[in-house]
Amino acid sequence: MRTFTLAALIGTLVLSLPTTARASAADRDDNTPSEAEVEADAEARDESRDGDSDGASDDDRDSPVRRSAVPYEVQGRLYGMFQWQNIDKDAAEHGFTLERARLEFTFFPVRWIEGTIEAALDDIDETGAVDDLLRDAFVVMKTRKWLGFRVGQFKKPFSLMELKSKGKLPIVTRGLSNDFLVRELGYGGRDIGAQIEGRLLKSIKLEYSLGVFNGNGANNIEDDTSGAKDAAGRLEAEPVKFLKIGLNGSIKNFDLSVPANDGKPATAWMTGGDLQFKLRDFRLQFEGLYGMNHLSTGHPMAASTHALATWKFKLPRRGMSLQPVARFDMLWPVFSENKDRAWMATVGLNWQIAAHVRLMVDLEITRSDDTLSTLWIDGEQVFVQLALDL
């Protein structure tokens, strides 16, 4: 029922929009970028992209620049997957799943404002109802190249691996360190809040994002009676064409009068950095995270390292390519107390069939020390995923 309601709402919005949109002189003011500034900024953004065949950006946080003659865009993502696993004895050994079924609308009421709504039609609970239907819902206002505002529900500016969209990830899963440090501990992922963002220095493409959030995750209102808020920020630069550098941090503040926060610290933090190397069709990415594990007794420090390498080989047929993938992900959940660790190794091969269609085959191997074996179970998984991105 909720899916039908969303479809009806989207259809109404689309039909009510005009087919063209041009900003009139009356729409402009002294604080609005000129057309030349917008075009120049778009070119600068394009230079920082990977230049892959689908032309999509490496980062979900693109600047709000009009990309078409009509005042809206529609994007979709549909992933079907076959999975084999020997990790969870209570789950099926193998089977088919609908990994992604997403629909995204982006609206451009004027050239310096954009609004985005993304719905997840794949998140089905045990009753067959759609759960957490709303994923992204935000408005971006770009008043200057160096200052923009983002308000609504969106991803915190933390962790390169988390910020990359599924359509740009060369692997099926984000890894165990992302699952635990970024998502389970709540330092990254989607939340409701507001942030400022922009480009500070054109020569090295120095960009920043700094936001304040409720801290309860997506589709959850503030429940701290003290009004405690989380904060997250990220800096990214490209000093040379083959290298990108990123630094980010995230702070969580807990209202200790709320029973759910019993045993947690008043404040917890996580920081990290990443490097991206690019040499022709070879890509190498490193990310490290370090900060407080507020879920464990005594709140020890946790740490992780994550390395990902890909190499694209173009095939004779236009638009086709093969891309071998290798990933190693190491997690120390209580690094300051002991060096017990869990790790994941992934090897895979991606076949780019067409501009928007990929066949992905991944083998994941997970191992952990005995003290962590109940949290991260030793085993293997195989994923075969057909991904359609429009």
C-alpha positions in Angstrom: 0.0 0.0 0.0 2.8 2.4 0.9 4.6 1.5 -2.4 1.4 2.4 -4.3 1.0 5.6 -2.4 4.6 6.6 -3.2 4.1 5.8 -6.9 1.0 7.9 -7.0 2.7 10.8 -5.3 5.7 10.6 -7.7 3.4 10.4 -10.7 1.5 13.5 -9.6 4.7 15.5 -9.1 6.1 14.5 -12.5 3.0 15.4 -14.4 2.8 18.8 -12.6 6.3 19.8 -13.7 6.9 21.8 -16.9 9.1 20.2 -19.5 11.6 23.1 -19.6 13.0 25.4 -17.0 14.9 28.7 -17.5 15.8 31.0 -14.7 14.6 34.5 -15.5 16.4 37.7 -14.5 13.9 38.2 -11.8 15.0 34.9 -10.2 18.5 36.2 -9.7 20.0 38.2 -7.0 23.4 39.4 -6.0 24.1 36.3 -3.9 23.3 33.9 -6.8 26.1 32.5 -8.9 26.1 33.6 -12.5 25.6 31.1 -15.4 29.3 31.3 -16.2 30.2 30.5 -12.6 27.8 27.5 -12.6 29.3 26.2 -15.8 32.8 26.7 -14.6 32.1 24.9 -11.4 30.4 22.0 -13.3 33.6 21.6 -15.4 35.7 21.6 -12.3 33.5 18.8 -10.8 33.7 16.8 -14.0 37.5 16.9 -13.9 37.5 15.3 -10.4 35.4 12.4 -11.6 36.8 9.0 -12.5 35.8 9.3 -16.2 34.3 5.7 -16.2 32.1 4.7 -19.1 28.9 5.5 -17.3 30.0 9.1 -16.5 28.8 8.9 -12.9 30.6 10.7 -10.1 32.7 8.8 -7.5 30.9 10.8 -4.8 27.2 10.9 -3.9 27.6 14.6 -2.9 27.6 16.2 -6.4 27.1 20.0 -6.6 23.5 21.1 -7.5 24.2 22.1 -11.1 21.4 21.8 -13.7 22.2 18.7 -15.8 19.3 18.7 -18.3 16.8 21.0 -20.0 13.9 19.7 -17.9 13.6 20.6 -14.2 13.9 17.0 -12.9 15.8 13.8 -13.4 14.8 10.2 -12.7 17.3 7.6 -11.7 16.9 4.0 -10.7 18.9 1.0 -9.5 17.9 -2.6 -9.9 20.2 -5.4 -8.6 19.3 -9.1 -8.7 21.7 -11.5 -6.9 22.4 -15.2 -6.3 24.3 -15.9 -3.0 26.0 -19.0 -1.6 27.3 -19.0 2.0 28.5 -21.3 4.7 28.6 -18.8 7.6 25.1 -18.7 9.0 23.8 -22.2 9.7 20.3 -20.9 10.4 20.1 -19.3 6.9 19.7 -20.9 3.5 23.0 -22.1 2.0 22.1 -20.5 -1.3 19.3 -18.6 -2.9 18.2 -15.6 -5.0 17.6 -12.1 -3.5 16.6 -8.7 -4.7 19.6 -6.7 -3.5 18.5 -3.3 -4.8 15.3 -1.8 -6.1 15.7 2.0 -5.8 14.0 5.0 -7.4 15.4 8.5 -7.1 13.9 11.8 -8.2 16.0 15.0 -8.3 14.2 18.3 -8.9 15.7 21.7 -10.0 13.2 24.5 -9.3 16.0 27.1 -10.0 19.5 26.6 -11.2 21.1 26.9 -7.7 18.6 24.7 -5.8 18.0 21.0 -6.1 15.9 18.6 -4.1 16.3 14.8 -4.0 13.9 12.0 -2.9 15.1 8.3 -3.0 12.8 5.4 -2.2 14.0 1.9 -1.3 11.5 -0.7 -2.7 13.8 -3.6 -1.9 13.8 -3.3 1.9 11.0 -5.9 2.7 10.3 -7.1 6.2 9.1 -10.6 7.2 5.5 -9.7 6.6 6.2 -8.6 3.1 5.8 -4.9 3.8 8.3 -2.3 2.7 10.4 -1.2 5.6 12.3 2.2 5.8 10.9 3.2 2.4 12.5 6.7 2.5 16.3 6.7 2.1 17.3 10.2 0.9 15.2 13.3 1.2 17.1 16.6 1.1 17.4 20.0 -0.4 20.7 21.6 -1.5 21.1 25.4 -1.9 24.3 26.6 -3.5 24.7 30.3 -2.8 28.4 30.4 -3.7 31.0 27.9 -5.0 32.5 27.9 -1.5 29.2 27.8 0.4 26.2 25.6 0.0 23.6 24.3 2.4 22.1 20.8 2.6 19.1 20.0 4.8 17.1 16.8 5.3 18.0 13.2 5.4 21.3 12.2 3.8 24.6 10.5 4.5 26.9 12.0 7.1 30.1 13.2 5.5 32.2 10.4 7.0 34.1 7.5 5.4 34.9 7.3 1.7 33.7 3.7 1.5 30.3 4.7 3.0 29.9 7.8 0.8 30.5 5.9 -2.5 27.2 4.9 -4.0 26.5 1.3 -4.8 26.6 2.1 -8.5 30.3 3.1 -8.1 31.4 0.3 -5.8 33.3 -2.4 -7.7 32.4 -4.9 -4.9 29.1 -6.2 -3.7 29.5 -5.4 0.0 31.2 -2.5 1.8 33.1 -4.8 4.2 33.0 -5.7 7.9 34.8 -2.6 9.2 32.3 -0.3 7.5 29.4 -2.4 8.8 30.7 -2.1 12.4 32.6 1.2 12.8 30.5 3.3 10.5 27.0 1.9 10.6 26.6 -0.1 13.8 28.4 2.5 15.9 26.5 5.3 14.1 29.5 7.4 13.1 28.3 7.5 9.4 25.4 6.5 7.3 22.1 8.3 6.8 20.7 10.7 9.4 18.5 13.8 9.6 20.3 17.1 9.9 21.9 20.0 8.1 25.4 20.8 6.7 27.4 23.4 4.9 29.6 22.4 2.0 31.6 23.8 -0.9 35.0 24.2 -2.7 37.6 26.3 -0.9 40.5 26.1 -3.3 40.1 25.4 -7.1 43.8 24.6 -7.8 43.8 21.4 -5.7 40.0 20.9 -5.7 39.9 21.3 -1.9 36.3 20.6 -0.8 34.7 20.5 2.6 31.5 19.2 4.3 30.5 19.9 7.9 27.1 18.9 9.4 25.1 18.5 12.5 22.6 15.6 12.9 20.1 14.1 15.3 22.2 11.0 15.7 19.4 8.4 15.6 19.8 7.3 12.0 17.5 7.5 9.1 13.7 8.0 9.6 14.1 8.5 13.3 13.3 11.8 15.1 15.4 13.2 18.0 14.7 11.3 21.2 17.4 12.9 23.5 15.6 15.1 26.0 18.8 17.2 26.2 18.8 17.8 22.5 22.3 16.3 22.1 23.4 16.3 18.5 26.1 14.5 16.5 28.5 16.3 14.2 30.6 15.0 11.2 32.9 16.7 8.7 35.1 15.8 5.8 37.9 17.5 3.8 38.9 16.2 0.3 41.6 17.4 -2.0 43.3 16.4 -5.3 46.9 17.8 -5.1 47.9 16.0 -8.3 45.8 14.3 -11.0 46.6 10.7 -9.8 46.0 11.2 -6.1 43.0 12.2 -3.9 43.3 12.7 -0.2 40.5 12.6 2.3 40.2 13.4 6.1 37.1 13.0 8.1 35.8 12.9 11.7 32.6 12.2 13.5 31.4 12.9 17.0 28.4 11.4 18.8 26.9 13.0 21.9 24.6 10.9 24.1 21.9 12.0 26.5 22.7 9.8 29.5 19.3 10.4 31.0 17.8 8.2 28.3 17.7 4.5 29.3 18.8 3.3 25.9 22.1 5.2 26.5 22.9 3.4 29.8 26.6 2.6 30.0 27.6 4.8 27.1 30.0 7.7 27.4 28.7 11.3 27.2 30.8 11.8 24.0 32.3 9.4 21.5 34.4 10.1 18.4 35.8 8.4 15.3 38.4 9.8 12.8 39.9 8.6 9.6 41.7 9.2 6.4 41.8 7.8 2.9 44.0 7.9 -0.3 42.9 7.2 -3.8 45.5 6.5 -6.5 44.7 6.5 -10.2 47.0 5.4 -13.0 45.2 4.9 -16.4 42.8 2.1 -15.7 44.3 1.0 -12.4 42.7 2.2 -9.1 44.0 1.7 -5.6 42.2 2.9 -2.5 43.2 2.9 1.2 41.1 3.9 4.2 41.9 3.8 7.9 39.6 4.5 10.9 40.3 5.0 14.6 38.1 6.0 17.4 35.9 5.0 20.4 33.9 1.8 20.5 31.1 3.1 22.6 29.2 -0.3 22.6 31.9 -2.2 24.5 32.4 -2.0 28.3 35.0 0.6 29.2 34.7 2.2 25.7 38.0 1.0 24.2 39.5 2.4 21.0 38.7 0.5 17.8 40.6 0.6 14.5 40.5 -0.6 10.9 42.4 -0.6 7.6 40.7 -1.2 4.3 42.5 -1.6 0.9 40.8 -2.0 -2.5 42.4 -2.4 -5.9 40.8 -2.7 -9.4 42.1 -2.8 -12.9 39.9 -2.3 -15.9 40.6 -4.1 -19.3 38.6 -2.8 -22.2 37.1 -5.4 -24.5 36.9 -5.1 -28.4 33.2 -4.5 -28.3 32.4 -0.9 -27.5 31.3 -0.2 -24.0 32.4 -3.6 -22.7 35.2 -4.2 -20.2 36.5 -6.6 -17.5 37.6 -5.5 -14.1 39.4 -7.8 -11.6 38.9 -6.7 -8.0 40.8 -7.4 -4.8 40.0 -6.1 -1.3 41.5 -6.7 2.2 39.6 -5.4 5.2 41.0 -5.7 8.8 39.1 -4.7 12.0 40.3 -4.4 15.6 37.1 -3.8 17.6 38.9 -3.3 20.9 42.3 -2.2 19.7 43.4 -0.3 22.9 42.7 -3.4 25.1 44.0 -6.2 22.8 44.9 -6.8 19.2 42.3 -9.4 18.5 41.0 -8.9 15.0 38.6 -10.0 12.3 39.4 -9.7 8.6 37.8 -10.1 5.3 39.5 -10.9 1.9 37.6 -10.4 -1.3 38.4 -11.3 -4.9 36.1 -10.7 -7.8 35.5 -10.0 -11.4 33.2 -7.4 -12.9 31.9 -7.6 -16.5 30.7 -4.2 -17.8 28.2 -5.4 -20.4 26.9 -2.0 -21.3 27.1 1.6 -20.0 24.6 0.9 -17.2 24.8 -2.9 -16.8 27.3 -4.9 -14.8 27.7 -8.6 -13.9 29.6 -8.9 -10.6 31.1 -12.1 -9.2 32.7 -11.9 -5.7 34.2 -14.5 -3.3 34.4 -13.2 0.3 36.5 -15.0 3.0 36.0 -14.0 6.6 38.2 -15.0 9.5 38.5 -13.9 13.2 40.4 -14.6 16.4 38.7 -17.0 18.8 37.5 -14.2 21.2 35.6 -12.6 18.3 34.3 -15.8 16.6 30.7 -15.3 17.9 30.6 -11.8 16.2 32.4 -12.5 13.0 32.0 -16.2 12.0 34.7 -17.9 9.9 33.3 -18.8 6.5 33.0 -18.0 2.8 30.4 -16.3 0.6 29.9 -16.2 -3.1 27.9 -13.4 -4.8 26.7 -13.3 -8.4 25.0 -10.0 -9.0 23.5 -8.4 -12.1 23.4 -4.7 -11.6 21.4 -2.2 -13.6 22.0 1.5 -12.9 19.9 4.1 -14.8 
